């Protein structure tokens, strides 16, 4: 990814973070959470990284922080 491109959040990113957090990554949960993500905040966090790996790390940290603030995660399918 070129440095001038905005980080694009994907459902795969979200699934990875949910699994790392020990939470359900069911389709219902992923769809619900993905719709609520503040993608601008995630892109802003990712932009702090110097390379692709660091951008991914910063983005995933922001995704995790947002999930922790959500109190209405749905039950598994």
PDB file as gemmi writes it, atoms N, CA and C in Angstrom:
CRYST1    1.000    1.000    1.000  90.00  90.00  90.00 P 1                      
ATOM      1  N   UNK A   1       0.864  -1.181   0.000  1.00  0.00           N  
ATOM      2  CA  UNK A   1       0.000   0.000   0.000  1.00  0.00           C  
ATOM      3  C   UNK A   1       0.898   1.227   0.000  1.00  0.00           C  
ATOM      4  N   UNK A   2       0.595   2.154  -0.860  1.00  0.00           N  
ATOM      5  CA  UNK A   2       1.343   3.401  -0.906  1.00  0.00           C  
ATOM      6  C   UNK A   2       1.005   4.251   0.312  1.00  0.00           C  
ATOM      7  N   UNK A   3       1.972   5.055   0.723  1.00  0.00           N  
ATOM      8  CA  UNK A   3       1.782   5.850   1.931  1.00  0.00           C  
ATOM      9  C   UNK A   3       0.659   6.869   1.808  1.00  0.00           C  
ATOM     10  N   UNK A   4       0.312   7.259   0.579  1.00  0.00           N  
ATOM     11  CA  UNK A   4      -0.714   8.290   0.431  1.00  0.00           C  
ATOM     12  C   UNK A   4      -2.116   7.710   0.304  1.00  0.00           C  
ATOM     13  N   UNK A   5      -2.251   6.398   0.371  1.00  0.00           N  
ATOM     14  CA  UNK A   5      -3.574   5.792   0.275  1.00  0.00           C  
ATOM     15  C   UNK A   5      -4.174   5.634   1.663  1.00  0.00           C  
ATOM     16  N   UNK A   6      -5.483   5.832   1.749  1.00  0.00           N  
ATOM     17  CA  UNK A   6      -6.179   5.658   3.018  1.00  0.00           C  
ATOM     18  C   UNK A   6      -6.308   4.171   3.319  1.00  0.00           C  
ATOM     19  N   UNK A   7      -6.187   3.830   4.582  1.00  0.00           N  
ATOM     20  CA  UNK A   7      -6.372   2.458   5.026  1.00  0.00           C  
ATOM     21  C   UNK A   7      -7.841   2.106   4.848  1.00  0.00           C  
ATOM     22  N   UNK A   8      -8.105   0.956   4.283  1.00  0.00           N  
ATOM     23  CA  UNK A   8      -9.489   0.531   4.088  1.00  0.00           C  
ATOM     24  C   UNK A   8      -9.788  -0.621   5.038  1.00  0.00           C  
ATOM     25  N   UNK A   9     -10.765  -0.425   5.904  1.00  0.00           N  
ATOM     26  CA  UNK A   9     -11.145  -1.434   6.885  1.00  0.00           C  
ATOM     27  C   UNK A   9     -11.957  -2.516   6.185  1.00  0.00           C  
ATOM     28  N   UNK A  10     -11.618  -3.760   6.458  1.00  0.00           N  
ATOM     29  CA  UNK A  10     -12.356  -4.870   5.856  1.00  0.00           C  
ATOM     30  C   UNK A  10     -12.999  -5.723   6.938  1.00  0.00           C  
ATOM     31  N   UNK A  11     -13.953  -6.533   6.528  1.00  0.00           N  
ATOM     32  CA  UNK A  11     -14.569  -7.476   7.462  1.00  0.00           C  
ATOM     33  C   UNK A  11     -13.533  -8.472   7.959  1.00  0.00           C  
ATOM     34  N   UNK A  12     -12.564  -8.798   7.127  1.00  0.00           N  
ATOM     35  CA  UNK A  12     -11.509  -9.722   7.540  1.00  0.00           C  
ATOM     36  C   UNK A  12     -10.687  -9.138   8.689  1.00  0.00           C  
ATOM     37  N   UNK A  13     -10.425  -7.826   8.632  1.00  0.00           N  
ATOM     38  CA  UNK A  13      -9.732  -7.161   9.738  1.00  0.00           C  
ATOM     39  C   UNK A  13     -10.534  -7.323  11.023  1.00  0.00           C  
ATOM     40  N   UNK A  14     -11.821  -7.094  10.908  1.00  0.00           N  
ATOM     41  CA  UNK A  14     -12.704  -7.172  12.066  1.00  0.00           C  
ATOM     42  C   UNK A  14     -12.740  -8.578  12.632  1.00  0.00           C  
ATOM     43  N   UNK A  15     -12.857  -9.585  11.777  1.00  0.00           N  
ATOM     44  CA  UNK A  15     -12.883 -10.980  12.230  1.00  0.00           C  
ATOM     45  C   UNK A  15     -11.608 -11.295  13.005  1.00  0.00           C  
ATOM     46  N   UNK A  16     -10.464 -10.890  12.469  1.00  0.00           N  
ATOM     47  CA  UNK A  16      -9.187 -11.135  13.134  1.00  0.00           C  
ATOM     48  C   UNK A  16      -9.176 -10.520  14.532  1.00  0.00           C  
ATOM     49  N   UNK A  17      -9.609  -9.285  14.639  1.00  0.00           N  
ATOM     50  CA  UNK A  17      -9.606  -8.598  15.937  1.00  0.00           C  
ATOM     51  C   UNK A  17     -10.582  -9.271  16.899  1.00  0.00           C  
ATOM     52  N   UNK A  18     -11.772  -9.616  16.435  1.00  0.00           N  
ATOM     53  CA  UNK A  18     -12.749 -10.293  17.302  1.00  0.00           C  
ATOM     54  C   UNK A  18     -12.173 -11.591  17.851  1.00  0.00           C  
ATOM     55  N   UNK A  19     -11.544 -12.377  16.992  1.00  0.00           N  
ATOM     56  CA  UNK A  19     -10.957 -13.646  17.427  1.00  0.00           C  
ATOM     57  C   UNK A  19      -9.838 -13.400  18.430  1.00  0.00           C  
ATOM     58  N   UNK A  20      -8.991 -12.411  18.162  1.00  0.00           N  
ATOM     59  CA  UNK A  20      -7.899 -12.084  19.089  1.00  0.00           C  
ATOM     60  C   UNK A  20      -8.437 -11.653  20.446  1.00  0.00           C  
ATOM     61  N   UNK A  21      -9.630 -11.052  20.452  1.00  0.00           N  
ATOM     62  CA  UNK A  21     -10.243 -10.587  21.695  1.00  0.00           C  
ATOM     63  C   UNK A  21     -11.030 -11.698  22.388  1.00  0.00           C  
ATOM     64  N   UNK A  22     -11.135 -12.869  21.760  1.00  0.00           N  
ATOM     65  CA  UNK A  22     -11.892 -13.973  22.342  1.00  0.00           C  
ATOM     66  C   UNK A  22     -13.391 -13.807  22.206  1.00  0.00           C  
ATOM     67  N   UNK A  23     -13.811 -13.020  21.237  1.00  0.00           N  
ATOM     68  CA  UNK A  23     -15.236 -12.775  21.015  1.00  0.00           C  
ATOM     69  C   UNK A  23     -15.711 -13.562  19.802  1.00  0.00           C  
ATOM     70  N   UNK A  24     -17.002 -13.701  19.706  1.00  0.00           N  
ATOM     71  CA  UNK A  24     -17.594 -14.396  18.570  1.00  0.00           C  
ATOM     72  C   UNK A  24     -17.319 -13.622  17.288  1.00  0.00           C  
ATOM     73  N   UNK A  25     -16.999 -14.359  16.231  1.00  0.00           N  
ATOM     74  CA  UNK A  25     -16.827 -13.758  14.915  1.00  0.00           C  
ATOM     75  C   UNK A  25     -17.891 -14.295  13.972  1.00  0.00           C  
ATOM     76  N   UNK A  26     -19.080 -14.541  14.527  1.00  0.00           N  
ATOM     77  CA  UNK A  26     -20.183 -15.024  13.703  1.00  0.00           C  
ATOM     78  C   UNK A  26     -20.603 -13.938  12.714  1.00  0.00           C  
ATOM     79  N   UNK A  27     -21.290 -14.338  11.694  1.00  0.00           N  
ATOM     80  CA  UNK A  27     -21.742 -13.384  10.674  1.00  0.00           C  
ATOM     81  C   UNK A  27     -22.603 -12.286  11.289  1.00  0.00           C  
ATOM     82  N   UNK A  28     -23.459 -12.651  12.227  1.00  0.00           N  
ATOM     83  CA  UNK A  28     -24.328 -11.677  12.888  1.00  0.00           C  
ATOM     84  C   UNK A  28     -23.504 -10.632  13.638  1.00  0.00           C  
ATOM     85  N   UNK A  29     -22.523 -11.092  14.400  1.00  0.00           N  
ATOM     86  CA  UNK A  29     -21.684 -10.178  15.176  1.00  0.00           C  
ATOM     87  C   UNK A  29     -20.858  -9.295  14.243  1.00  0.00           C  
ATOM     88  N   UNK A  30     -20.242  -9.911  13.244  1.00  0.00           N  
ATOM     89  CA  UNK A  30     -19.394  -9.150  12.321  1.00  0.00           C  
ATOM     90  C   UNK A  30     -20.210  -8.071  11.611  1.00  0.00           C  
ATOM     91  N   UNK A  31     -21.366  -8.420  11.102  1.00  0.00           N  
ATOM     92  CA  UNK A  31     -22.202  -7.431  10.409  1.00  0.00           C  
ATOM     93  C   UNK A  31     -22.610  -6.303  11.344  1.00  0.00           C  
ATOM     94  N   UNK A  32     -23.014  -6.643  12.550  1.00  0.00           N  
ATOM     95  CA  UNK A  32     -23.457  -5.638  13.520  1.00  0.00           C  
ATOM     96  C   UNK A  32     -22.316  -4.679  13.875  1.00  0.00           C  
ATOM     97  N   UNK A  33     -21.160  -5.240  14.198  1.00  0.00           N  
ATOM     98  CA  UNK A  33     -20.029  -4.413  14.617  1.00  0.00           C  
ATOM     99  C   UNK A  33     -19.509  -3.587  13.443  1.00  0.00           C  
ATOM    100  N   UNK A  34     -19.384  -4.202  12.276  1.00  0.00           N  
ATOM    101  CA  UNK A  34     -18.835  -3.503  11.113  1.00  0.00           C  
ATOM    102  C   UNK A  34     -19.638  -2.249  10.798  1.00  0.00           C  
ATOM    103  N   UNK A  35     -20.955  -2.326  10.928  1.00  0.00           N  
ATOM    104  CA  UNK A  35     -21.819  -1.173  10.649  1.00  0.00           C  
ATOM    105  C   UNK A  35     -21.589  -0.035  11.641  1.00  0.00           C  
ATOM    106  N   UNK A  36     -21.103  -0.358  12.830  1.00  0.00           N  
ATOM    107  CA  UNK A  36     -20.930   0.657  13.875  1.00  0.00           C  
ATOM    108  C   UNK A  36     -19.517   1.235  13.940  1.00  0.00           C  
ATOM    109  N   UNK A  37     -18.587   0.631  13.219  1.00  0.00           N  
ATOM    110  CA  UNK A  37     -17.208   1.105  13.307  1.00  0.00           C  
ATOM    111  C   UNK A  37     -17.069   2.529  12.787  1.00  0.00           C  
ATOM    112  N   UNK A  38     -16.247   3.297  13.476  1.00  0.00           N  
ATOM    113  CA  UNK A  38     -15.883   4.645  13.027  1.00  0.00           C  
ATOM    114  C   UNK A  38     -14.660   4.472  12.133  1.00  0.00           C  
ATOM    115  N   UNK A  39     -14.911   4.295  10.851  1.00  0.00           N  
ATOM    116  CA  UNK A  39     -13.820   4.004   9.922  1.00  0.00           C  
ATOM    117  C   UNK A  39     -12.844   5.170   9.796  1.00  0.00           C  
ATOM    118  N   UNK A  40     -13.327   6.381   9.965  1.00  0.00           N  
ATOM    119  CA  UNK A  40     -12.409   7.530   9.905  1.00  0.00           C  
ATOM    120  C   UNK A  40     -11.394   7.468  11.040  1.00  0.00           C  
ATOM    121  N   UNK A  41     -11.849   7.099  12.231  1.00  0.00           N  
ATOM    122  CA  UNK A  41     -10.927   6.981  13.368  1.00  0.00           C  
ATOM    123  C   UNK A  41      -9.918   5.861  13.128  1.00  0.00           C  
ATOM    124  N   UNK A  42     -10.374   4.775  12.513  1.00  0.00           N  
ATOM    125  CA  UNK A  42      -9.477   3.659  12.205  1.00  0.00           C  
ATOM    126  C   UNK A  42      -8.449   4.086  11.160  1.00  0.00           C  
ATOM    127  N   UNK A  43      -8.902   4.788  10.134  1.00  0.00           N  
ATOM    128  CA  UNK A  43      -7.983   5.280   9.112  1.00  0.00           C  
ATOM    129  C   UNK A  43      -6.970   6.255   9.712  1.00  0.00           C  
ATOM    130  N   UNK A  44      -7.432   7.098  10.614  1.00  0.00           N  
ATOM    131  CA  UNK A  44      -6.540   8.055  11.281  1.00  0.00           C  
ATOM    132  C   UNK A  44      -5.481   7.308  12.080  1.00  0.00           C  
ATOM    133  N   UNK A  45      -5.901   6.276  12.817  1.00  0.00           N  
ATOM    134  CA  UNK A  45      -4.942   5.488  13.597  1.00  0.00           C  
ATOM    135  C   UNK A  45      -3.936   4.808  12.675  1.00  0.00           C  
ATOM    136  N   UNK A  46      -4.432   4.225  11.592  1.00  0.00           N  
ATOM    137  CA  UNK A  46      -3.551   3.521  10.654  1.00  0.00           C  
ATOM    138  C   UNK A  46      -2.536   4.468  10.029  1.00  0.00           C  
ATOM    139  N   UNK A  47      -2.930   5.697   9.822  1.00  0.00           N  
ATOM    140  CA  UNK A  47      -2.032   6.651   9.160  1.00  0.00           C  
ATOM    141  C   UNK A  47      -0.803   6.976  10.001  1.00  0.00           C  
ATOM    142  N   UNK A  48      -0.835   6.615  11.269  1.00  0.00           N  
ATOM    143  CA  UNK A  48       0.316   6.859  12.147  1.00  0.00           C  
ATOM    144  C   UNK A  48       1.441   5.855  11.904  1.00  0.00           C  
ATOM    145  N   UNK A  49       1.120   4.744  11.219  1.00  0.00           N  
ATOM    146  CA  UNK A  49       2.118   3.710  10.965  1.00  0.00           C  
ATOM    147  C   UNK A  49       3.095   4.105   9.877  1.00  0.00           C  
ATOM    148  N   UNK A  50       4.313   3.622  10.008  1.00  0.00           N  
ATOM    149  CA  UNK A  50       5.372   3.943   9.040  1.00  0.00           C  
ATOM    150  C   UNK A  50       5.396   2.969   7.872  1.00  0.00           C  
ATOM    151  N   UNK A  51       4.867   1.765   8.075  1.00  0.00           N  
ATOM    152  CA  UNK A  51       4.838   0.774   7.002  1.00  0.00           C  
ATOM    153  C   UNK A  51       3.524  -0.009   7.105  1.00  0.00           C  
ATOM    154  N   UNK A  52       3.317  -0.913   6.178  1.00  0.00           N  
ATOM    155  CA  UNK A  52       2.040  -1.636   6.111  1.00  0.00           C  
ATOM    156  C   UNK A  52       1.755  -2.420   7.390  1.00  0.00           C  
ATOM    157  N   UNK A  53       2.761  -3.096   7.926  1.00  0.00           N  
ATOM    158  CA  UNK A  53       2.548  -3.874   9.148  1.00  0.00           C  
ATOM    159  C   UNK A  53       2.169  -2.977  10.319  1.00  0.00           C  
ATOM    160  N   UNK A  54       2.839  -1.858  10.434  1.00  0.00           N  
ATOM    161  CA  UNK A  54       2.545  -0.936  11.529  1.00  0.00           C  
ATOM    162  C   UNK A  54       1.167  -0.310  11.344  1.00  0.00           C  
ATOM    163  N   UNK A  55       0.798  -0.001  10.099  1.00  0.00           N  
ATOM    164  CA  UNK A  55      -0.544   0.541   9.845  1.00  0.00           C  
ATOM    165  C   UNK A  55      -1.609  -0.478  10.258  1.00  0.00           C  
ATOM    166  N   UNK A  56      -1.377  -1.751   9.917  1.00  0.00           N  
ATOM    167  CA  UNK A  56      -2.314  -2.805  10.320  1.00  0.00           C  
ATOM    168  C   UNK A  56      -2.425  -2.877  11.840  1.00  0.00           C  
ATOM    169  N   UNK A  57      -1.286  -2.823  12.524  1.00  0.00           N  
ATOM    170  CA  UNK A  57      -1.290  -2.893  13.990  1.00  0.00           C  
ATOM    171  C   UNK A  57      -2.084  -1.747  14.602  1.00  0.00           C  
ATOM    172  N   UNK A  58      -1.823  -0.529  14.135  1.00  0.00           N  
ATOM    173  CA  UNK A  58      -2.540   0.633  14.669  1.00  0.00           C  
ATOM    174  C   UNK A  58      -4.041   0.548  14.364  1.00  0.00           C  
ATOM    175  N   UNK A  59      -4.376   0.119  13.168  1.00  0.00           N  
ATOM    176  CA  UNK A  59      -5.780  -0.017  12.802  1.00  0.00           C  
ATOM    177  C   UNK A  59      -6.461  -1.064  13.680  1.00  0.00           C  
ATOM    178  N   UNK A  60      -5.804  -2.204  13.870  1.00  0.00           N  
ATOM    179  CA  UNK A  60      -6.398  -3.264  14.688  1.00  0.00           C  
ATOM    180  C   UNK A  60      -6.552  -2.833  16.142  1.00  0.00           C  
ATOM    181  N   UNK A  61      -5.609  -2.051  16.641  1.00  0.00           N  
ATOM    182  CA  UNK A  61      -5.733  -1.532  18.003  1.00  0.00           C  
ATOM    183  C   UNK A  61      -6.954  -0.615  18.119  1.00  0.00           C  
ATOM    184  N   UNK A  62      -7.178   0.208  17.116  1.00  0.00           N  
ATOM    185  CA  UNK A  62      -8.332   1.111  17.139  1.00  0.00           C  
ATOM    186  C   UNK A  62      -9.630   0.319  17.010  1.00  0.00           C  
ATOM    187  N   UNK A  63      -9.649  -0.697  16.160  1.00  0.00           N  
ATOM    188  CA  UNK A  63     -10.841  -1.545  16.028  1.00  0.00           C  
ATOM    189  C   UNK A  63     -11.153  -2.180  17.379  1.00  0.00           C  
ATOM    190  N   UNK A  64     -10.137  -2.722  18.038  1.00  0.00           N  
ATOM    191  CA  UNK A  64     -10.337  -3.357  19.346  1.00  0.00           C  
ATOM    192  C   UNK A  64     -10.861  -2.351  20.370  1.00  0.00           C  
ATOM    193  N   UNK A  65     -10.308  -1.152  20.361  1.00  0.00           N  
ATOM    194  CA  UNK A  65     -10.761  -0.124  21.305  1.00  0.00           C  
ATOM    195  C   UNK A  65     -12.233   0.210  21.075  1.00  0.00           C  
ATOM    196  N   UNK A  66     -12.633   0.294  19.812  1.00  0.00           N  
ATOM    197  CA  UNK A  66     -14.034   0.586  19.515  1.00  0.00           C  
ATOM    198  C   UNK A  66     -14.943  -0.559  19.959  1.00  0.00           C  
ATOM    199  N   UNK A  67     -14.517  -1.790  19.739  1.00  0.00           N  
ATOM    200  CA  UNK A  67     -15.324  -2.939  20.154  1.00  0.00           C  
ATOM    201  C   UNK A  67     -15.500  -2.922  21.669  1.00  0.00           C  
ATOM    202  N   UNK A  68     -14.427  -2.615  22.399  1.00  0.00           N  
ATOM    203  CA  UNK A  68     -14.501  -2.574  23.866  1.00  0.00           C  
ATOM    204  C   UNK A  68     -15.519  -1.549  24.348  1.00  0.00           C  
ATOM    205  N   UNK A  69     -15.737  -0.507  23.567  1.00  0.00           N  
ATOM    206  CA  UNK A  69     -16.709   0.530  23.962  1.00  0.00           C  
ATOM    207  C   UNK A  69     -18.149   0.159  23.590  1.00  0.00           C  
ATOM    208  N   UNK A  70     -18.314  -0.883  22.793  1.00  0.00           N  
ATOM    209  CA  UNK A  70     -19.663  -1.308  22.394  1.00  0.00           C  
ATOM    210  C   UNK A  70     -20.252  -2.186  23.478  1.00  0.00           C  
ATOM    211  N   UNK A  71     -21.470  -1.861  23.884  1.00  0.00           N  
ATOM    212  CA  UNK A  71     -22.109  -2.643  24.928  1.00  0.00           C  
ATOM    213  C   UNK A  71     -23.305  -3.432  24.416  1.00  0.00           C  
ATOM    214  N   UNK A  72     -23.451  -3.482  23.113  1.00  0.00           N  
ATOM    215  CA  UNK A  72     -24.643  -4.148  22.576  1.00  0.00           C  
ATOM    216  C   UNK A  72     -24.285  -5.190  21.509  1.00  0.00           C  
ATOM    217  N   UNK A  73     -23.216  -5.948  21.755  1.00  0.00           N  
ATOM    218  CA  UNK A  73     -22.869  -6.990  20.807  1.00  0.00           C  
ATOM    219  C   UNK A  73     -23.966  -8.055  20.788  1.00  0.00           C  
ATOM    220  N   UNK A  74     -24.387  -8.488  19.613  1.00  0.00           N  
ATOM    221  CA  UNK A  74     -25.449  -9.498  19.547  1.00  0.00           C  
ATOM    222  C   UNK A  74     -24.932 -10.866  19.989  1.00  0.00           C  
ATOM    223  N   UNK A  75     -25.861 -11.733  20.314  1.00  0.00           N  
ATOM    224  CA  UNK A  75     -25.519 -13.113  20.639  1.00  0.00           C  
ATOM    225  C   UNK A  75     -25.123 -13.842  19.370  1.00  0.00           C  
ATOM    226  N   UNK A  76     -24.470 -14.980  19.529  1.00  0.00           N  
ATOM    227  CA  UNK A  76     -24.087 -15.790  18.371  1.00  0.00           C  
ATOM    228  C   UNK A  76     -25.303 -16.181  17.571  1.00  0.00           C  
ATOM    229  N   UNK A  77     -25.035 -16.562  16.291  1.00  0.00           N  
ATOM    230  CA  UNK A  77     -26.110 -17.046  15.404  1.00  0.00           C  
ATOM    231  C   UNK A  77     -26.785 -18.254  16.005  1.00  0.00           C  
TER     232      UNK A  77                                                      
END                                                                             
